[in-house]
Amino acid sequence: MHSAPRTIPTATGPRFPTFRSLGHRNYRLYFFGQIVSFTGSWMQNAALMWLVFEATSDPLWPPLLLVAQVGPTILLGPLGGSLADRFSKRRVVYASQFAFLLSSLVIAALVMGNAATPWVLFAFNLCNGVIQAVDLPARLALVPDLVPKADLINAVSLNSLVFNAARAVGPSLAGALFLAAGTLGPIGGYAPLQLGALGCILANSLSYIAVLMALRRIRIAEGTGERGPASSMLDGIRYLRSRPALVLLLLLTGGLCVFGWPALTLFPAYTKLVLGMAEKEYTTLVSSLGIGALVAALVNATFGTARRSGRMLFFGALTSALGLFALSGVHELWPALAGGVLLGFGLILFLSTGQSRMQLSVPDAVRGRAMAFWAMTLSASAPIGHIAAGSAAQMWPIPEVLMVLGCGASIVAAGVWLLARFSEPEA
């Protein structure tokens, strides 16, 4: 049975080039649902990382939580990509988002019951990781069904805009809840830290309702494929083997994530040990990374084209390295915020450009399976980078660890320069 042809309604609405994808009804519904959902997710992530660091005073624990959440995609990513190609992508995403909602409610109950120990949170983040292994490839593959190909780079960039606007706003809202909880003091036997974390987790639970409602209203014609799971995985591997430039892009993407993203999970310890500050400044620092990422997404949505992708990839990797060097050399909040902005800008300029390049290079028939390898690359970088950086921070000063990460990002930038110089984006 062949898939039914995709039908994308004629665009209406915004005419500004930066937001032209919002003229498509399906994408517009998806976009605004994701804004709410991702904001809630970042509120919960920021709260859990601070909660586990306060409980352990160990800089390795926040990276461990993140690894638990993204690690399963390394093993299960091909299965998620296969499901996205065989079944309705919209329904796969709906089911996974509903599972995230249930998981968030259980975590809230654990916090209320004083049972949210570091290992319990690790176990639930691992469960969330299994859900994400199905959700992420399906979400990546769904976007081209919502807009015409001419608007795909713009849509992918706006997706980064959504994610990183949430990265800026979510931790800021989390910080506001922690501040409010601290002002109110203990209530009903719950400490302010516990109350602040509980508020963030419940807000995340409610946020999933927005994306579930949006997914129910999206209307796209989708059929089911005829390949079995084993052949689906092999088809994705065969396709990438025939595209060495895409394989190199995946390797460089993994490298930049290994050196760039660990700064995020070092931020709790960096805030307390290097800046000498607490949770309010921590959430501000996380938000600075999100602000830089937000600007990068806007830049790519406005100016991103296939022809410019090589230069944008290089500039993104180089700016990431500069942000890490800046963070490693300061001990005050405002210069650290500037480093966070640079790092966030560079990482998202690179990742949104790289994802667009992958999407434009992949035919619809293998999109879910091929994009699963993009998701696996992002996920595989987490255990390597976060655990290595967290372990190093146990032995050496955090500024020295950040300096090493900056050197690694500089090497990746050199590799990206070679890729941009000697290869053209796939047609």
N, C-alpha and C positions, 0 to 999 in steps of 0.2 A: 504494500500500500504506500503510495507516495503522499508526501505532505501536501496539505492544501496551500494554495498560493497565499502569500502574506498580503494583507490589505491594510494600508496605512492611510487614515483619513487625511484629506487635504488640510494643510496647515492654515490655522487662523490664529489671530492674537498678536503677540509681540512681533514687531518688525525690526527691533534692534538686533544687529548681527550677533552680539554676544549671547543673546537669549533666544535665538531663532527656533531652537528645538521645542521651546515651550508653546509654539504655535500648533503643535500636534497634540490632540486631546489625550491620547493614550500616554504619551510621554509626560504631559503636564500632570496627569493624575499620579503617575509613578514618582515624579520629581518631588511633589509636595508631600506625598506620603513618606518618602525616604527622609526628607528633612526632619520631620518629627521623630521618626524611628531612630535615626542615627544620633540625634541629639540625646535621646534617652539612653542609647547604648554607651555614649561617651560619658554621660553622667555616672552610669553604673561602673564603667571601667575605671574611671578616676577614683571613685569611692572605694572600690575593692582593692586597688593598688595601695591607696593610703591606709586602708584598714589593715591589710596584711603586713605592711611595713611597720605600723605602730605596734602590732602584736608581736613582731619578731625582731625589730631593729636590724634586720638582715637585708642588705641591698640585693641579694640573690632572689628573694621571694617575689617581688613584683615581676621580674622577668619570667619566673617559673609560672605565674598565673597566665601571662600572655602566651607562653609556649604551649601550655595546656589547651588554650583556646584555638590556636592556629595549627598546632602540630598534626592533628588527625587528617588534615587536608593533604598532607604529604602522601599518606597511604591510600586515602579514600577519594582523592580528587578525580581519578579516572572514572570511578563509579558515579560520582556526581555529574561529570561531563556526559557520561553515557545516558543517564536518566534525563538530562536536559535535551539530548538529541532524540530520545525515544518517546518522550511524553510531552504534554503541554508544559512549557517552561513556566507559564504563569501559575499553573496549579502546583508545580514543584516548589516554586518560591513561596506560594501561599502556605503550603503545608509546613515548610521549614520555619517561616516566620511565626506560625502558630505554636510550633514546638519551642521556639525561643521565648515566647510569651509565658508558656507554662513553666519553663526553667527559671525565668526571672521571678515568678511568683513563689516558687519553692525557695529560692535564695533569700527572698524577703522574709519568708517564714522562719528560715534558719537564723537570720539576724535577730528577729524578734524573740526567738527562743534561746538566744545566747549560745547557739550551736554552730555558728559560722567560724570554725577554727580554720587555720591556714590550709590544712590538708583536706578538709571538707570543701572549702572554696576551690581548691585545686581540682578535686574530683568533679565538681559541677562545671567548672570551666572546661574540663576534658569532655564532658557530655555536650557542652555547647560547641566544642570543636568538631565533634562528630556531625552535629546539625549543620555547622558551617561548611563542612566538606561537601554537603549536598547543595546548600544554599548558594555559595559563592559562584561556582561555575554556571549554575542556572541563571543567576542575576546578571552575570557578564554576558551570557548568550542571549538574554531577553532583550537587551537594549536595542540591537539592530532590528528587532521586530516592531519597535515602537516609533522609529523614524526612518525616512528614506536614507539611502547611502550617502547622499550629498550632505546630510546633516549629522553623519555619524561622529566625526571628530568633535563637533560642537556638543553632541549629546554626551559623549564620553567625558569631555571636559566639564560639562555641567554636573555629571555624576561626581566628579572629583570636587566640584564646588560644593555640592550637597554634603559629601562626607567630611570635607574640611571646614565648612562653616559649622557643622556639628562638632568637629574637633575643637573649634574655638569657643563655641557657645556652651557646649555640654559641660566641660570642666569648669567654666565660669559659673554656670548655674549650680554645679556641685559645690564650688567654693562658697557661693552665697548661702546654700543650705547648711553647710558646715558652720559658717559664721553665725547664721541665725540660731542654730542649735546651741552653739557656744554661748550666745547671748542669753538664751532662755535657761540654760543650765539643765541639770538632770530632771527628767519628767517620767513619772511612773516607774522608777527604778532603772531607766535607761540612761546611760551616760551620753553627753553631747555628741561624742564621736559616733556612737552607735545610732543615735537619732538622725544625724546627718547622713550616714551611709544608708539607713533605711529609707529616708526620703528620696535619695537618688535612685535606689533600686525600684521603689514603687513607681516613680516617675517613668522609669524605663519600661516597666510592665504596661503602663497605660499607653505609652508611645506606640506600641506595636499595633494597637487598634487602628491607628491612622493608616499604616501601610496595608493592613488587611482590608480595610474599607476601600482603599484605592485599587488594590489588586482585583477586588470583586467587580469594580466598575470598568476595568480595562476590557476592551473588545478587540481581539485579534483572532484570525483564522489560523488554527494550528492542527496538524494531523499527527500521526505517530509513524515512526520509521519502522523499518523491517529488519534492522540489524540486531544481533544478539550482543550482550555486554562484552564478551571477549573480543569479537571482531571490531566493536566500536572503539575499544581502547587501542587496538592495533592500528586502526585507520588513523587515529590521531598521531600515533608515533610515526607511521609511514609518512604522513604529510609533513611533519616537522623535519624528518630526515632529508626530505627533498628541498628544504628551505634553510640552508646553513646560516643565512643572515638572521633568520628568526631565532635559530638556536643560539647564536652569539648574543642576540638581544636578550634572550632569557637568562643567559649566564651573567651578563653584565647587570641585569636587573637584580638577580639574586645577590651579586656582589655588593651593589650599592645598598640594598636592604640590610645585608649583614653588617655593614659599617655605619649606616645611617640611623636606622630605627632603634637600636639599643639605647640611644640617648634618652628616648621617651621613658623607658623603664628604669633608667638611672636617675631620673628627675626627682623622685622622692628623697633618695639619699643625697643627691646634689643640693637640693633645697636645704636640707637639714645640716649637712656636714660642711658644705662649701660656702653657701650663702648665709647659714646660721638662721634660717627662717622656718616657718611652719606651713600648715595646710593651705592657708589663703594664698600665700606666695607660690606654693607648689601648683595650685590650680591656675594661677595667672601665668606661670611659666609654660604649662601645658597649652594654655590658650594662645600663647605667643607663637608656638609652633603651628597651631591651627590657623592663626591669622596669616602667617606667611604662606601656608598651603592654600588658603582661600584666594589670596592675590594671584598665586600661580595658576590656579584653576581658571580665574577670570582672564588672565593673559592668554592661556591656551585656548579658551573658548572663543576669544576675540581674534587672535592672530594665528592660531594653529592651522597648518596645512600639511599635506603629505610632503611637499617640497621642503618645508622648513623643519621637518621633524628631526633631522640629524643635528642641526644647530641647537634646537631646543633640548634634545637629549644631553648634549655636551654641556650646555650652560646649566642645566639642572644638576648634573653630577658635580660640576665645579662649584656651584653655589652651596651644595650640601657640604662639601669639604670645608669651605670657608666658614660655614655656620658652626661646624664641629670645632674648628680651630678657635673661633671666637669664644665658644662656651668653655673651652679648656683654659683660656687665659684670663678669665675675669672672676671676681669674688663679690660683685655687687649685683643687685637685681636688674637695674636698667640695662647695663651692657649684656647681661645674660639673656634678657628678653630680646635684644637685638640679634643675638646669636640664634635664639630659638626661631625668630622670624626667618632668618636666612636659611636655616636648616629645613624648616617646613616648606619654604618656597622652592628650594632646590629639589627636595624629594618628590613633591607633587608635580612640579613641572616635568621631571623625568618620568614619573610613573603614569601620569595621564597621557603624555605624549607616546610613551612606549605601548600602553594599552591600545591607543588609537591605531598605532602602526600595526599591531597584531590584528586588531579587528578588521582593518581594511585589507589585510593580506590573506584572510581566511575565508573560504567559501562557506555558504550557509550549511551545506551538507555535513561538515565536520566541525562546525563552529563550537559546539558545546565541548567536544572532546579536546580540540586544540586549545581553547581558552582554559580548560581544566589544568593544562600544563602551566599557564600563566599563574593561576591560583596556587598551584603546587609550588611554583618557584617562590612566590611571596611567602608561602607558609614554611617552606623548607629553610628559608633564611632566618626564621625566628629562633628555632632551637640552637642554631649555630651562633648567631649574633648575640641574642639576649643572654643565653647561658654563659657564653664566653666573656661577655662584658660584665655580667653580674659576678662571675667568679673572679675576674681580674680586679673588680672593685673591692673584693674582700681582702686582696693582698696589696694593692697599690692605691695611691690617692686617685680619686675620681678624675681630677683634671688631667693626669697622665693617661688614664684610660681613654678619655675623650680625644687627647692628642693622637694616640695610636689609631683610633677610629677615623680621625681626619686624614691621616696619612693613607689609610686603606681606601677611603673615598677618592683621594687624589689619584691613586692608581687606577681605580675604576674609570675616572674621568678621562685618563689617557687612553684606555681601551675604547671608550665611547667615541673619542675623537677619531680613532682609527676606523671604527664602524661607520661613522658619518662621512669620512673622507673616501672610503673605498667601496661603499655599497649604497645603493639607492633603495628607497622603500618599495615593497612589492606592489605590483599593480592590483 
